[in-house]
């Protein structure tokens, strides 16, 4: 039996996946059209905070998909006056749950021909400089030879695989704040019914793909483990699906967004990526690889 040896570098694995799938993605250019699907349902105060933060910058369109019942919330798309962002479309009575709203938003943005397709929920507030930083993440990844399929400025430290120069390679980026390249958005929409994962299955996936030990479990608001295996919402499957199609999910260093719905003391409020001395290298423990020469062959079977 061969002696255990270090697993291949994360970037080498990503490049192998890109070569295997033939994935290519051009860098952002001035002609690109960027659109975000904003999902809202009541919670007027949170929606207003989200809108005010978004509207501090321009250069993108918003497709507003509302499923509200309250009259005040249903009137908000007509009453909120944008100064910088462009409200391209409002759709009312978008119902059926979060995933129906997400799929509707992706479908509309792709149908309207956007080059970059984003999702944002009405309980996330971005910070000044967020839009330029978000688009620059695609450039930073490309400079490393990485095809970025999804980027976010809502970056959680516990979801980072590796810190790079100015950005992170992530194992999970949810629907709350995410921007896909058009080809990556098409993959997610096409494969949406296949995104279901549990904490156990996503742990196995990253153990096999990157030799990572996620040590993942379901936690309460204080961060205490309440269940070792549980079904996850479908957006947890975005990043694994993208990796298997040759796309990488990246995040901003530091995070430039905050969650509005979490109560004080929620553990994720202390999990945002910040600029500090340890923003470099691997963020997760890796397991040794017993048969290194067979590793890339085994990836083809994933």
C-alpha positions in Angstrom: 0.0 0.0 0.0 1.2 3.5 -0.8 2.0 5.8 2.0 -0.5 8.6 2.7 0.5 11.9 0.9 -0.9 15.4 0.9 -4.0 16.0 -1.2 -3.5 18.1 -4.4 -3.8 21.8 -3.9 -7.4 23.1 -4.0 -6.6 25.3 -7.0 -5.1 22.3 -8.9 -8.4 20.4 -8.3 -10.4 23.3 -9.5 -8.3 23.6 -12.7 -8.6 19.9 -13.3 -12.4 20.2 -13.1 -12.4 23.1 -15.5 -10.2 21.2 -18.0 -12.4 18.1 -17.7 -15.6 20.0 -18.3 -14.2 22.5 -20.8 -15.5 25.4 -18.8 -14.7 28.9 -20.0 -16.0 32.2 -18.8 -15.0 35.7 -20.1 -14.1 38.4 -17.7 -16.6 41.1 -17.0 -16.6 44.0 -19.6 -18.3 47.4 -19.9 -21.0 46.0 -22.2 -22.2 43.4 -19.8 -25.7 43.7 -18.4 -26.1 42.9 -14.7 -29.4 42.2 -13.1 -30.6 41.1 -9.7 -33.8 39.4 -8.8 -35.0 40.9 -5.5 -37.4 38.7 -3.6 -39.7 40.2 -1.0 -42.7 39.1 1.1 -44.0 41.7 3.6 -41.4 42.8 6.2 -41.5 46.3 4.9 -38.9 47.7 7.3 -36.3 45.1 6.3 -37.1 45.5 2.6 -36.6 49.3 2.9 -33.2 48.8 4.6 -32.2 46.3 1.8 -33.3 48.8 -0.9 -31.6 51.8 0.6 -28.3 50.0 0.8 -28.6 48.6 -2.8 -29.6 52.0 -4.2 -26.5 53.7 -2.9 -24.8 52.4 -6.1 -25.8 52.0 -9.7 -24.7 50.0 -12.8 -27.2 47.2 -12.4 -30.9 46.5 -12.9 -33.4 45.1 -10.4 -36.2 42.7 -11.2 -38.5 43.0 -8.1 -40.5 39.8 -7.4 -43.0 40.3 -4.6 -45.2 37.8 -2.8 -46.5 40.1 -0.1 -50.0 40.0 1.4 -49.9 43.3 3.4 -51.2 46.3 1.5 -48.2 48.5 2.7 -45.8 45.9 1.3 -47.6 45.5 -2.0 -47.5 49.3 -2.5 -43.8 49.6 -1.8 -42.5 48.9 -5.4 -44.6 52.0 -6.5 -43.6 54.1 -3.5 -39.9 53.5 -3.3 -38.0 56.0 -5.6 -34.7 54.7 -6.9 -31.9 57.2 -7.3 -29.0 55.0 -8.7 -30.1 51.4 -9.3 -32.6 50.8 -12.2 -35.9 49.1 -11.4 -36.5 47.3 -14.7 -39.5 45.2 -13.8 -42.0 44.5 -10.9 -43.8 41.2 -10.6 -46.5 40.7 -8.0 -48.0 37.6 -6.5 -44.8 35.6 -6.9 -45.8 32.8 -4.5 -45.1 29.1 -3.8 -42.1 29.4 -1.4 -38.5 30.6 -1.7 -37.4 28.2 -4.4 -40.3 29.1 -6.6 -39.4 32.8 -6.3 -35.7 32.0 -6.9 -36.5 30.0 -10.1 -38.9 32.7 -11.3 -36.2 35.3 -10.8 -33.5 33.3 -12.6 -35.9 32.6 -15.5 -36.8 36.3 -15.9 -33.2 37.5 -15.8 -32.0 34.9 -18.3 -35.0 35.6 -20.6 -34.2 39.3 -20.5 -30.6 38.5 -21.7 -28.5 39.6 -18.7 -24.8 38.5 -18.7 -24.6 38.3 -14.9 -27.6 37.1 -13.0 -28.0 37.8 -9.2 -30.3 37.0 -6.3 -30.9 39.1 -3.3 -33.4 38.7 -0.5 -35.1 41.5 1.4 -33.2 40.9 4.6 -29.7 41.6 3.5 -28.0 45.0 3.6 -24.9 45.6 1.5 -22.2 48.2 2.5 -20.7 51.0 0.4 -18.4 49.8 -2.4 -20.2 46.4 -2.6 -21.0 46.4 -6.3 -17.5 47.2 -7.6 -16.1 44.6 -5.1 -18.6 42.0 -6.3 -17.7 42.4 -10.0 -14.0 42.5 -9.2 -14.2 39.1 -7.6 -14.7 37.6 -11.1 -11.5 39.4 -12.2 -9.5 38.2 -9.2 -10.5 34.6 -9.7 -9.7 34.8 -13.5 -6.2 36.2 -12.7 -5.6 32.9 -10.8 -6.9 30.8 -13.7 -10.2 30.1 -11.9 -13.5 30.3 -13.7 -15.8 32.1 -11.2 -19.4 31.0 -11.6 -20.8 32.6 -8.5 -19.6 35.5 -6.3 -20.9 37.1 -3.1 -20.1 40.0 -0.8 -21.9 38.2 2.1 -19.0 36.1 3.2 -19.1 33.8 6.2 -15.8 32.6 7.5 -17.1 29.1 8.3 -17.9 28.6 4.5 -14.4 29.4 3.3 -12.2 26.7 1.8 -9.2 28.8 1.1 -8.2 32.5 1.4 -6.7 33.9 -1.7 -5.5 37.4 -2.5 -8.5 39.6 -2.0 -11.1 36.8 -2.3 -11.9 33.4 -0.9 -12.8 30.1 -2.5 -16.0 28.9 -0.8 -17.8 25.6 -0.3 -21.2 27.3 0.2 -22.9 30.4 -1.0 -26.6 30.8 -0.5 -29.4 32.6 -2.3 -29.5 35.6 0.1 -26.9 37.4 -1.9 -25.2 35.9 -4.9 -24.3 36.8 -8.5 -23.9 34.1 -11.1 -22.3 34.4 -14.5 -24.9 33.6 -17.1 -23.6 30.1 -17.9 -23.5 29.2 -14.2 -27.0 30.5 -13.7 -28.2 28.3 -16.6 -26.6 25.3 -14.9 -28.3 26.1 -11.5 -31.8 26.6 -13.1 -31.5 23.5 -15.3 -30.4 21.3 -12.3 -32.6 22.9 -9.7 -34.5 19.7 -8.9 -31.3 17.9 -8.2 -29.8 20.3 -5.6 -31.2 18.6 -2.5 -28.4 17.7 0.0 -28.1 16.9 3.7 -25.4 17.8 6.1 -24.0 14.3 5.7 -24.1 14.2 1.9 -22.5 17.6 1.5 -19.8 16.6 4.0 -19.1 13.5 1.9 -19.0 15.5 -1.3 -16.3 17.9 -0.1 -14.4 15.0 1.6 -14.2 13.3 -1.8 -13.7 16.4 -4.0 -11.2 18.4 -1.9 -10.3 16.0 0.9 -11.8 18.5 3.3 -13.2 17.9 6.7 -16.3 20.3 7.0 -17.3 19.0 10.4 -20.8 20.1 9.4 -23.9 19.9 11.6 -27.1 21.7 12.2 -26.8 24.5 14.8 -29.2 26.7 16.7 -29.0 30.5 16.9 -26.3 30.3 19.6 -24.2 28.0 17.5 -24.9 24.8 19.5 -25.1 21.5 17.6 -28.7 20.3 17.5 -28.5 17.6 14.8 -25.7 15.8 13.1 -27.6 15.1 9.9 -30.5 17.1 8.4 -31.9 18.1 5.1 -30.6 21.4 3.9 -32.4 24.1 1.9 -31.8 23.8 -1.9 -29.4 26.7 -2.1 -26.8 24.7 -0.2 -26.5 22.7 -3.3 -25.6 25.6 -5.6 -21.8 25.5 -5.0 -21.4 21.7 -5.2 -23.4 21.7 -8.5 -21.2 24.5 -9.9 -18.0 22.7 -9.0 -19.1 19.6 -10.9 -19.7 21.8 -13.9 -16.3 23.5 -13.7 -17.4 26.7 -11.9 -16.0 28.1 -8.6 -17.9 30.0 -5.9 -15.9 32.9 -4.4 -16.4 35.5 -1.7 -15.2 38.9 -0.8 -12.5 39.6 1.8 -13.8 41.3 3.8 -17.6 40.7 3.8 -19.5 43.7 2.7 -23.0 42.6 3.7 -24.9 41.9 6.8 -28.0 39.9 7.6 -31.0 41.9 9.0 -33.2 39.0 10.2 -30.8 37.5 12.7 -31.5 38.5 16.4 -28.6 39.9 18.5 -26.2 37.1 19.5 -26.9 34.9 16.5 -23.6 33.0 15.8 -23.5 34.0 12.1 -23.3 37.6 13.0 -19.8 36.9 14.3 -18.9 34.7 11.3 -18.5 37.4 8.6 -15.1 37.4 6.9 -13.0 40.3 8.2 -9.6 41.7 7.2 -7.1 40.1 9.5 -3.7 38.5 9.6 -5.0 35.0 8.9 -6.7 35.8 5.6 -4.3 33.5 3.8 -4.2 29.8 2.9 -6.5 27.0 3.8 -9.3 27.6 6.2 -10.3 24.0 6.8 -8.5 20.9 7.9 -7.6 18.4 5.1 -7.3 14.7 5.2 -4.3 12.8 3.8 -4.7 11.1 0.4 -3.7 7.4 0.5 -3.4 6.9 -3.3 -2.4 10.2 -4.7 -1.7 9.0 -8.2 -5.3 7.7 -8.5 -6.9 10.8 -7.2 -7.7 12.7 -10.4 -8.9 9.5 -12.0 -11.4 9.0 -9.1 -12.6 12.6 -9.6 -14.1 11.6 -12.9 -16.4 9.2 -11.1 -17.9 11.8 -8.8 
